[in-house]
Amino acid sequence: MDQKKTGEFLKQLRLEKQMTQEQLAEKFNVSSRSVSRWETGRNLPDISLLVEIADFYDVDVREIIEGERKSEMMDKEVRDVANKMANYADNEKGALLRGIQVAGVIGVILSLLAIVFQMIAYEPDIRRAAAIFISFIIFILISFMTLYVTGLLQKVVKKKKFMLVVKIVVIGAIVFVVGRMAIFAFAIVLLLADSMLAKKEVYTDIAKYSELFVDGDTKYSHTQKDDMFKVFPKEITSDMNVKDFKYTYYNPWDPQYVAYLTVEYDESAYEIEMNRLKNIGIEEYKNYYTVTDEPDGYDLIAMDSDEYYGFVYAMVPEGASEDSREITYVGLWFCNYFLDLDYTNYIPNEYILKGFNGANYSPYCLQKRKELQEKAGGF
């Protein structure tokens, strides 16, 4: 079979009808590109179209296949066979397409649900944003594939106004998603830059105590730090012998405080301070950040704890003599369920609550994040 010869014959027949490729394409509900391929011999019409084309041009199917006119017209038996072959091909194609169409519709619904669920449970995260964007692209691709196999795409393409609306909607959606990702990426860059520039400020000079613990509008003050004022002394007075002091401040994303102070009081001041601390009391603190107990060798007197912010507490040496009037204050105060700095480098291990783990991706941190995600997603 000479496809080029067949193509030239089809072109000749079209010209005899004085029709353009676009007009013929519209007649047989195909694209003008398909007609062009027929006439150049790069492709041939489906067998289901051959009979329709032969009827339209008033020629024999064999004449189209052989690419030239014959003296005899196709007899009724040959035409019946061709029609049956065309119907068979249509049935086979229809059965295949129906399966593809059903799969396509299911794919569109599932991809749309995936996007909806991801948006409902969305939290600022570059990987989540990328997942939503990829899901959106998959949704667009599956939608177009489904429209194509159902034959709706060819019909829709002819409606220019509708296509213009579709293009505007698709482009708008892409711009929205890409814009959101760009804004998020820019915010991440700014935060990373801020984190890299942030310095750990460490103070051991007790003369700076009033500046560091001031309850006012300074970079060291923060609403979450109010609880530190509750346990730590308001000020350092003459009746307080400071034996140990370190205050570490770090703010890469949010303020973080790691501080400890050990003071030896005179007899009257010690009694007053102990009464103050005992009035604060000891809040429930075990199981927060995997804490199991008070530090070894110490007895807690006061504890202000929070499952989100951490701990501020005061303690005395365990089994100390009656002459001992020493109190140690400790603050591990932060947020988001973890400390960015390695707190073990800024506080003696003996002052840390037993079992405490404030590292990023600790079991406690991961569990709390999971709870937040489930709460945000509603499932």
MARDOMI-846496 format. One record per residue (C-alpha): x, y, z. Coordinates in nm, 4 decimals, padded with zeros to 6 digits, always signed. Layout:
px X | py Y | pz Z $
...
***
This chain:
px +00.0000 | py +00.0000 | pz +00.0000 $
px +00.1347 | py +00.3414 | pz -00.1025 $
px +00.0321 | py +00.5860 | pz +00.1737 $
px +00.1691 | py +00.8838 | pz -00.0151 $
px -00.0384 | py +00.7941 | pz -00.3201 $
px -00.3481 | py +00.7519 | pz -00.1016 $
px -00.2807 | py +01.0905 | pz +00.0558 $
px -00.2514 | py +01.2633 | pz -00.2804 $
px -00.5784 | py +01.1010 | pz -00.3880 $
px -00.7553 | py +01.2276 | pz -00.0758 $
px -00.6203 | py +01.5767 | pz -00.1421 $
px -00.7434 | py +01.5595 | pz -00.5034 $
px -01.0907 | py +01.4539 | pz -00.3866 $
px -01.1035 | py +01.7437 | pz -00.1368 $
px -01.0017 | py +01.9964 | pz -00.4006 $
px -01.2678 | py +01.8617 | pz -00.6323 $
px -01.5176 | py +01.9422 | pz -00.3579 $
px -01.3608 | py +02.2886 | pz -00.3317 $
px -01.3141 | py +02.2528 | pz +00.0429 $
px -01.0355 | py +02.3618 | pz +00.2779 $
px -00.8703 | py +02.1260 | pz +00.5231 $
px -01.0447 | py +02.3098 | pz +00.8087 $
px -01.3877 | py +02.2615 | pz +00.6470 $
px -01.3249 | py +01.8912 | pz +00.5908 $
px -01.1971 | py +01.8501 | pz +00.9466 $
px -01.5156 | py +02.0072 | pz +01.0807 $
px -01.7240 | py +01.7784 | pz +00.8588 $
px -01.5684 | py +01.4621 | pz +01.0085 $
px -01.5162 | py +01.6080 | pz +01.3602 $
px -01.1387 | py +01.5806 | pz +01.3478 $
px -00.8576 | py +01.8358 | pz +01.3614 $
px -00.7234 | py +02.0079 | pz +01.0496 $
px -00.3859 | py +01.8639 | pz +01.1456 $
px -00.5287 | py +01.5121 | pz +01.1050 $
px -00.6525 | py +01.5997 | pz +00.7556 $
px -00.3083 | py +01.7377 | pz +00.6679 $
px -00.1452 | py +01.4127 | pz +00.7809 $
px -00.3869 | py +01.2083 | pz +00.5672 $
px -00.3044 | py +01.4099 | pz +00.2600 $
px +00.0726 | py +01.3924 | pz +00.3094 $
px +00.0583 | py +01.0177 | pz +00.3679 $
px +00.2036 | py +01.0378 | pz +00.7171 $
px -00.1126 | py +00.8895 | pz +00.8607 $
px -00.4391 | py +00.7381 | pz +00.7347 $
px -00.7991 | py +00.7784 | pz +00.8541 $
px -00.9361 | py +00.5265 | pz +01.1026 $
px -01.1137 | py +00.2387 | pz +00.9358 $
px -01.4380 | py +00.3640 | pz +01.0927 $
px -01.4003 | py +00.6863 | pz +00.8904 $
px -01.3096 | py +00.5259 | pz +00.5586 $
px -01.6689 | py +00.4363 | pz +00.4691 $
px -01.7912 | py +00.7868 | pz +00.5629 $
px -01.5164 | py +00.9475 | pz +00.3553 $
px -01.5884 | py +00.7159 | pz +00.0603 $
px -01.9600 | py +00.8008 | pz +00.0772 $
px -01.8849 | py +01.1712 | pz +00.1024 $
px -01.6569 | py +01.1688 | pz -00.2026 $
px -01.8763 | py +00.9108 | pz -00.3795 $
px -01.5846 | py +00.6721 | pz -00.4403 $
px -01.5004 | py +00.3138 | pz -00.3564 $
px -01.3108 | py +00.2366 | pz -00.0311 $
px -01.0705 | py +00.0330 | pz -00.2460 $
px -01.0133 | py +00.3399 | pz -00.4590 $
px -00.9084 | py +00.5390 | pz -00.1506 $
px -00.6781 | py +00.2603 | pz -00.0330 $
px -00.5180 | py +00.2190 | pz -00.3766 $
px -00.5064 | py +00.5941 | pz -00.4357 $
px -00.6778 | py +00.6009 | pz -00.7755 $
px -01.0221 | py +00.5759 | pz -00.9339 $
px -01.1512 | py +00.2419 | pz -01.0618 $
px -01.4076 | py +00.1765 | pz -01.3306 $
px -01.6170 | py -00.0351 | pz -01.0959 $
px -01.7869 | py +00.0844 | pz -00.7810 $
px -01.7781 | py -00.1232 | pz -00.4705 $
px -02.0636 | py -00.3720 | pz -00.4694 $
px -02.3078 | py -00.4055 | pz -00.1813 $
px -02.1347 | py -00.7090 | pz -00.0260 $
px -01.7974 | py -00.5342 | pz -00.0073 $
px -01.9624 | py -00.2231 | pz +00.1377 $
px -02.1430 | py -00.4331 | pz +00.4001 $
px -01.8143 | py -00.5962 | pz +00.4990 $
px -01.6478 | py -00.2543 | pz +00.5306 $
px -01.9369 | py -00.1252 | pz +00.7404 $
px -01.9175 | py -00.4277 | pz +00.9694 $
px -01.5424 | py -00.3844 | pz +01.0043 $
px -01.5954 | py -00.0178 | pz +01.0879 $
px -01.8605 | py -00.1037 | pz +01.3473 $
px -01.6361 | py -00.3697 | pz +01.4983 $
px -01.3501 | py -00.1234 | pz +01.5224 $
px -01.5807 | py +00.1318 | pz +01.6858 $
px -01.7003 | py -00.1257 | pz +01.9392 $
px -01.3451 | py -00.2306 | pz +02.0242 $
px -01.2331 | py +00.1288 | pz +02.0571 $
px -01.5431 | py +00.2179 | pz +02.2577 $
px -01.4854 | py -00.0619 | pz +02.5108 $
px -01.1236 | py +00.0452 | pz +02.5559 $
px -01.2101 | py +00.4131 | pz +02.5818 $
px -01.4835 | py +00.3513 | pz +02.8374 $
px -01.2308 | py +00.1901 | pz +03.0718 $
px -00.9877 | py +00.4771 | pz +03.0186 $
px -01.2645 | py +00.7319 | pz +03.0673 $
px -01.3735 | py +00.5781 | pz +03.3988 $
px -01.0120 | py +00.5627 | pz +03.5189 $
px -00.9615 | py +00.9245 | pz +03.4112 $
px -01.2667 | py +01.0514 | pz +03.5997 $
px -01.1626 | py +00.8604 | pz +03.9130 $
px -00.8105 | py +01.0023 | pz +03.8792 $
px -00.9458 | py +01.3592 | pz +03.8505 $
px -01.1615 | py +01.3155 | pz +04.1635 $
px -00.8789 | py +01.1574 | pz +04.3675 $
px -00.6236 | py +01.4217 | pz +04.2659 $
px -00.8717 | py +01.6981 | pz +04.3531 $
px -00.9368 | py +01.5397 | pz +04.6942 $
px -00.5605 | py +01.5124 | pz +04.7516 $
px -00.5234 | py +01.8863 | pz +04.6905 $
px -00.8177 | py +01.9697 | pz +04.9194 $
px -00.6875 | py +01.7533 | pz +05.2051 $
px -00.3364 | py +01.8958 | pz +05.1701 $
px -00.4725 | py +02.2509 | pz +05.1799 $
px -00.6863 | py +02.1759 | pz +05.4883 $
px -00.3903 | py +02.0339 | pz +05.6814 $
px -00.1426 | py +02.2859 | pz +05.5377 $
px +00.1358 | py +02.4193 | pz +05.7573 $
px +00.4186 | py +02.6427 | pz +05.6327 $
px +00.6724 | py +02.3971 | pz +05.4993 $
px +00.8604 | py +02.3946 | pz +05.1682 $
px +00.8010 | py +02.0217 | pz +05.1177 $
px +00.4258 | py +02.0563 | pz +05.1763 $
px +00.4075 | py +02.3514 | pz +04.9378 $
px +00.5945 | py +02.1508 | pz +04.6710 $
px +00.3612 | py +01.8529 | pz +04.7243 $
px +00.0542 | py +02.0746 | pz +04.6723 $
px +00.2047 | py +02.2259 | pz +04.3573 $
px +00.2891 | py +01.8822 | pz +04.2117 $
px -00.0602 | py +01.7551 | pz +04.2992 $
px -00.2092 | py +02.0549 | pz +04.1187 $
px -00.0025 | py +01.9860 | pz +03.8037 $
px -00.1085 | py +01.6193 | pz +03.8126 $
px -00.4712 | py +01.7288 | pz +03.8470 $
px -00.4417 | py +01.9503 | pz +03.5360 $
px -00.2742 | py +01.6747 | pz +03.3304 $
px -00.5279 | py +01.4074 | pz +03.4283 $
px -00.8144 | py +01.6487 | pz +03.3561 $
px -00.6880 | py +01.7178 | pz +03.0043 $
px -00.6258 | py +01.3483 | pz +02.9383 $
px -00.9794 | py +01.2655 | pz +03.0518 $
px -01.1279 | py +01.5358 | pz +02.8293 $
px -00.9246 | py +01.4023 | pz +02.5360 $
px -01.0249 | py +01.0355 | pz +02.5665 $
px -01.3907 | py +01.1268 | pz +02.6131 $
px -01.3802 | py +01.3366 | pz +02.2960 $
px -01.4879 | py +01.6474 | pz +02.4859 $
px -01.1543 | py +01.8216 | pz +02.4365 $
px -01.1959 | py +01.8346 | pz +02.0580 $
px -01.5408 | py +01.9871 | pz +02.0975 $
px -01.4289 | py +02.2325 | pz +02.3645 $
px -01.1303 | py +02.3473 | pz +02.1572 $
px -01.3688 | py +02.4704 | pz +01.8871 $
px -01.5419 | py +02.6985 | pz +02.1387 $
px -01.2939 | py +02.9828 | pz +02.1506 $
px -01.4682 | py +03.1850 | pz +02.4214 $
px -01.4895 | py +02.8861 | pz +02.6523 $
px -01.1245 | py +02.8016 | pz +02.5857 $
px -01.0280 | py +03.1580 | pz +02.6707 $
px -01.2050 | py +03.1254 | pz +03.0063 $
px -01.0338 | py +02.7894 | pz +03.0710 $
px -00.6935 | py +02.9368 | pz +02.9898 $
px -00.7529 | py +03.2323 | pz +03.2208 $
px -00.8641 | py +03.0038 | pz +03.5054 $
px -00.5704 | py +02.7632 | pz +03.4599 $
px -00.3140 | py +03.0418 | pz +03.4304 $
px -00.4669 | py +03.2179 | pz +03.7309 $
px -00.4528 | py +02.8990 | pz +03.9378 $
px -00.0910 | py +02.8370 | pz +03.8379 $
px +00.0046 | py +03.1955 | pz +03.9185 $
px -00.1707 | py +03.1659 | pz +04.2565 $
px +00.0066 | py +02.8409 | pz +04.3497 $
px +00.3451 | py +02.9574 | pz +04.2200 $
px +00.2943 | py +03.2938 | pz +04.3907 $
px +00.2194 | py +03.1279 | pz +04.7227 $
px +00.5282 | py +02.9108 | pz +04.6878 $
px +00.7408 | py +03.2123 | pz +04.5928 $
px +00.6181 | py +03.4122 | pz +04.8938 $
px +00.6806 | py +03.1157 | pz +05.1215 $
px +01.0269 | py +03.0585 | pz +04.9722 $
px +01.1099 | py +03.4274 | pz +05.0169 $
px +00.9961 | py +03.4128 | pz +05.3797 $
px +01.2102 | py +03.1030 | pz +05.4359 $
px +01.5129 | py +03.2822 | pz +05.2858 $
px +01.4564 | py +03.5810 | pz +05.5152 $
px +01.4173 | py +03.3580 | pz +05.8188 $
px +01.7262 | py +03.1565 | pz +05.7293 $
px +01.9233 | py +03.4780 | pz +05.6818 $
px +01.7961 | py +03.6038 | pz +06.0162 $
px +01.8849 | py +03.2713 | pz +06.1768 $
px +02.2369 | py +03.2769 | pz +06.0335 $
px +02.2919 | py +03.6343 | pz +06.1520 $
px +02.1465 | py +03.5740 | pz +06.4987 $
px +02.4098 | py +03.5451 | pz +06.7708 $
px +02.4000 | py +03.3581 | pz +07.0972 $
px +02.4361 | py +03.6164 | pz +07.3729 $
px +02.5914 | py +03.4778 | pz +07.6902 $
px +02.6187 | py +03.6844 | pz +08.0088 $
px +02.7897 | py +03.5873 | pz +08.3336 $
px +02.8240 | py +03.9334 | pz +08.4884 $
px +02.5632 | py +03.9620 | pz +08.7635 $
px +02.5762 | py +04.3399 | pz +08.7241 $
px +02.3664 | py +04.2959 | pz +08.4057 $
px +02.0953 | py +04.1022 | pz +08.5909 $
px +01.8518 | py +04.3943 | pz +08.6161 $
px +01.8927 | py +04.4672 | pz +08.2433 $
px +01.8410 | py +04.1064 | pz +08.1410 $
px +01.5398 | py +04.0445 | pz +08.3639 $
px +01.3767 | py +04.3817 | pz +08.3175 $
px +01.0011 | py +04.3655 | pz +08.2702 $
px +00.9796 | py +04.6131 | pz +07.9848 $
px +01.0088 | py +04.6643 | pz +07.6131 $
px +01.3601 | py +04.5436 | pz +07.5361 $
px +01.4920 | py +04.2675 | pz +07.3135 $
px +01.5308 | py +04.0466 | pz +07.6213 $
px +01.1675 | py +04.0848 | pz +07.7271 $
px +00.8933 | py +03.8765 | pz +07.5754 $
px +00.5412 | py +03.7899 | pz +07.6803 $
px +00.6379 | py +03.4241 | pz +07.7133 $
px +00.9187 | py +03.5221 | pz +07.9544 $
px +00.6826 | py +03.6619 | pz +08.2171 $
px +00.6881 | py +03.3257 | pz +08.3922 $
px +01.0636 | py +03.3607 | pz +08.4451 $
px +00.9976 | py +03.6717 | pz +08.6581 $
px +00.7627 | py +03.4646 | pz +08.8698 $
px +01.0341 | py +03.2244 | pz +08.9902 $
px +01.3621 | py +03.4134 | pz +08.9511 $
px +01.4290 | py +03.6969 | pz +09.2001 $
px +01.3103 | py +04.0378 | pz +09.0857 $
px +01.6473 | py +04.1885 | pz +09.1649 $
px +01.9823 | py +04.1173 | pz +09.3225 $
px +02.0105 | py +04.2771 | pz +09.6674 $
px +02.2919 | py +04.3182 | pz +09.9181 $
px +02.1741 | py +04.0259 | pz +10.1306 $
px +02.2254 | py +03.7836 | pz +09.8343 $
px +02.5613 | py +03.6150 | pz +09.7776 $
px +02.5618 | py +03.5142 | pz +09.4063 $
px +02.7725 | py +03.2019 | pz +09.3659 $
px +02.6904 | py +03.1119 | pz +09.0040 $
px +02.5174 | py +03.2912 | pz +08.7186 $
px +02.4771 | py +03.2484 | pz +08.3431 $
px +02.2142 | py +03.3886 | pz +08.1108 $
px +02.1969 | py +03.2813 | pz +07.7455 $
px +01.9697 | py +03.4535 | pz +07.4961 $
px +01.9202 | py +03.3360 | pz +07.1371 $
px +01.6626 | py +03.4503 | pz +06.8858 $
px +01.6980 | py +03.2805 | pz +06.5438 $
px +01.3211 | py +03.2526 | pz +06.4959 $
px +01.1696 | py +03.3099 | pz +06.8388 $
px +01.3317 | py +03.4132 | pz +07.1702 $
px +01.4953 | py +03.1343 | pz +07.3687 $
px +01.6289 | py +03.1624 | pz +07.7234 $
px +01.8635 | py +02.9316 | pz +07.9114 $
px +01.9523 | py +03.0745 | pz +08.2506 $
px +02.0606 | py +02.9670 | pz +08.5963 $
px +02.1385 | py +03.1511 | pz +08.9155 $
px +02.2683 | py +03.0147 | pz +09.2464 $
px +02.2331 | py +03.2418 | pz +09.5487 $
px +02.3294 | py +03.2020 | pz +09.9143 $
px +02.1042 | py +03.4099 | pz +10.1422 $
px +02.1405 | py +03.5300 | pz +10.4974 $
px +01.9024 | py +03.3745 | pz +10.7453 $
px +01.6172 | py +03.6253 | pz +10.7310 $
px +01.6307 | py +03.6752 | pz +10.3549 $
px +01.6385 | py +03.2968 | pz +10.3023 $
px +01.3184 | py +03.2497 | pz +10.5037 $
px +01.1401 | py +03.5246 | pz +10.3108 $
px +01.2493 | py +03.3827 | pz +09.9728 $
px +01.1533 | py +03.0268 | pz +10.0650 $
px +00.8049 | py +03.1416 | pz +10.1635 $
px +00.7707 | py +03.3272 | pz +09.8310 $
px +00.8750 | py +03.0224 | pz +09.6301 $
px +00.6538 | py +02.7827 | pz +09.8266 $
px +00.3556 | py +03.0088 | pz +09.7538 $
px +00.4265 | py +02.9654 | pz +09.3819 $
px +00.4055 | py +02.5910 | pz +09.4320 $
px +00.5053 | py +02.3078 | pz +09.2003 $
px +00.3021 | py +02.2679 | pz +08.8846 $
px +00.2753 | py +01.9323 | pz +08.7111 $
px +00.5874 | py +01.8967 | pz +08.5002 $
px +00.6531 | py +01.5268 | pz +08.4498 $
px +00.6126 | py +01.3904 | pz +08.0957 $
px +00.6590 | py +01.7376 | pz +07.9434 $
px +00.9592 | py +01.7062 | pz +07.7131 $
px +01.0014 | py +01.3474 | pz +07.8412 $
px +01.0916 | py +01.4735 | pz +08.1918 $
px +01.0666 | py +01.1997 | pz +08.4555 $
px +01.1778 | py +01.3675 | pz +08.7796 $
px +01.3633 | py +01.6513 | pz +08.9494 $
px +01.7415 | py +01.6792 | pz +08.9018 $
px +01.9505 | py +01.4290 | pz +09.0959 $
px +02.0739 | py +01.5761 | pz +09.4236 $
px +01.8117 | py +01.8520 | pz +09.4406 $
px +01.4653 | py +01.9085 | pz +09.5832 $
px +01.2246 | py +02.1309 | pz +09.3885 $
px +01.0646 | py +02.4197 | pz +09.5778 $
px +00.8834 | py +02.5972 | pz +09.2947 $
px +00.7993 | py +02.4979 | pz +08.9395 $
px +00.6301 | py +02.6879 | pz +08.6604 $
px +00.5967 | py +02.4486 | pz +08.3653 $
px +00.4328 | py +02.4528 | pz +08.0253 $
px +00.4006 | py +02.1759 | pz +07.7667 $
px +00.4861 | py +02.4320 | pz +07.4956 $
px +00.7288 | py +02.6800 | pz +07.6566 $
px +00.9310 | py +02.4619 | pz +07.8927 $
px +01.0267 | py +02.5071 | pz +08.2596 $
px +01.1288 | py +02.7652 | pz +08.5183 $
px +01.2046 | py +02.6263 | pz +08.8646 $
px +01.3834 | py +02.6789 | pz +09.1926 $
px +01.5524 | py +02.4064 | pz +09.3974 $
px +01.7712 | py +02.3460 | pz +09.6991 $
px +02.0427 | py +02.0833 | pz +09.7520 $
px +01.8985 | py +01.7516 | pz +09.8671 $
px +01.9752 | py +01.6668 | pz +10.2278 $
px +02.1454 | py +02.0021 | pz +10.2908 $
px +02.2286 | py +02.0974 | pz +10.6486 $
px +02.0244 | py +02.3516 | pz +10.8419 $
px +02.3059 | py +02.6013 | pz +10.7947 $
px +02.2756 | py +02.5808 | pz +10.4128 $
px +02.0746 | py +02.8671 | pz +10.2699 $
px +02.1500 | py +02.8120 | pz +09.9010 $
px +01.8855 | py +02.8257 | pz +09.6279 $
px +01.9373 | py +02.7556 | pz +09.2576 $
px +01.7044 | py +02.9016 | pz +08.9936 $
px +01.6828 | py +02.7516 | pz +08.6459 $
px +01.5065 | py +02.8661 | pz +08.3297 $
px +01.4693 | py +02.6668 | pz +08.0093 $
px +01.2102 | py +02.8796 | pz +07.8293 $
px +01.1453 | py +02.8626 | pz +07.4534 $
px +00.8664 | py +02.7635 | pz +07.2117 $
px +00.7726 | py +02.5384 | pz +06.9191 $
px +00.8696 | py +02.2313 | pz +07.1251 $
px +01.2468 | py +02.2589 | pz +07.0745 $
px +01.5565 | py +02.4717 | pz +07.1348 $
px +01.7712 | py +02.5740 | pz +06.8377 $
px +02.0839 | py +02.5932 | pz +07.0517 $
px +02.2530 | py +02.3017 | pz +07.2238 $
px +02.1422 | py +02.3879 | pz +07.5747 $
px +02.3821 | py +02.1339 | pz +07.7300 $
px +02.6659 | py +02.3736 | pz +07.6432 $
px +02.5053 | py +02.6561 | pz +07.8415 $
px +02.3863 | py +02.4927 | pz +08.1624 $
px +02.5394 | py +02.2277 | pz +08.3924 $
px +02.3814 | py +01.8853 | pz +08.3461 $
px +02.3239 | py +01.8607 | pz +08.7222 $
px +02.0718 | py +02.1499 | pz +08.6976 $
px +01.8641 | py +01.9917 | pz +08.4184 $
px +01.5470 | py +01.7993 | pz +08.4984 $
px +01.5904 | py +01.4262 | pz +08.4685 $
px +01.4934 | py +01.2982 | pz +08.1201 $
px +01.4577 | py +01.6464 | pz +07.9673 $
px +01.4974 | py +01.6488 | pz +07.5874 $
px +01.4488 | py +01.9861 | pz +07.4202 $
px +01.6183 | py +01.8965 | pz +07.0910 $
px +01.4539 | py +01.9353 | pz +06.7540 $
px +01.2916 | py +01.6116 | pz +06.6284 $
px +01.2892 | py +01.4640 | pz +06.9791 $
px +01.0098 | py +01.2088 | pz +07.0384 $
px +00.8129 | py +01.4718 | pz +07.2354 $
px +00.8594 | py +01.7337 | pz +06.9627 $
px +00.7491 | py +01.4950 | pz +06.6856 $
px +00.4452 | py +01.3816 | pz +06.8843 $
px +00.3296 | py +01.7392 | pz +06.9493 $
px +00.3715 | py +01.8325 | pz +06.5830 $
px +00.1665 | py +01.5294 | pz +06.4844 $
px -00.1094 | py +01.6335 | pz +06.7260 $
px -00.1111 | py +01.9849 | pz +06.5799 $
px -00.1384 | py +01.8478 | pz +06.2251 $
px -00.4262 | py +01.6178 | pz +06.3201 $
px -00.6034 | py +01.9054 | pz +06.4961 $
px -00.5550 | py +02.1366 | pz +06.1974 $
px -00.6717 | py +01.8695 | pz +05.9541 $
px -00.9695 | py +01.7686 | pz +06.1597 $
px -00.8925 | py +01.3974 | pz +06.1214 $
***
